[in-house]
Amino acid sequence: MKQKVVMQLEIQDDEKRRSKAMKICAAVHGVVKVELIGSNNNVVAVTGDGIDWVELALKLRKKLGRAVIVVSLGEEKEKPKDTFPSPAPVPVTISMPEYYHNYDHVNNPNYYNFNNNY
């Protein structure tokens, strides 16, 4: 069961604190994906299987101070994958190259007649 936890951080234009928050979120057991969203990149969306979101919130509060407000918690909705039908197999025809053969013996009855002098 995949879960998605979205938390808002009180970070004002501090790249170091954002990086620290992402490292903390990635270290929690069960996390598969961590992303920063929002207009100021101050919202962390954590996706994974069996995430202990209480542990995640406590770790973020301990390292970043009063920084976490749980915005939403729920199961991740899986997007339907775009499946394209496999193309139908195309029959392959292999043709032998045509060679020019001199078949004079078919059209000329005297071809094998060695007694006639031309």
Buried (B, 14 or more C-beta within 10 A) or exposed (E): EBBBBBBBBEBEEEEEBBEBBBEBBEEBEBBEEBEBEEEEBBBBBBBBEEBBBEEBBEBBEEEBEEBBEEEEEEEBEEEEEEEEEEEEEEEEEEEEEEEEEEEEEEEEEEEEEEEEEE
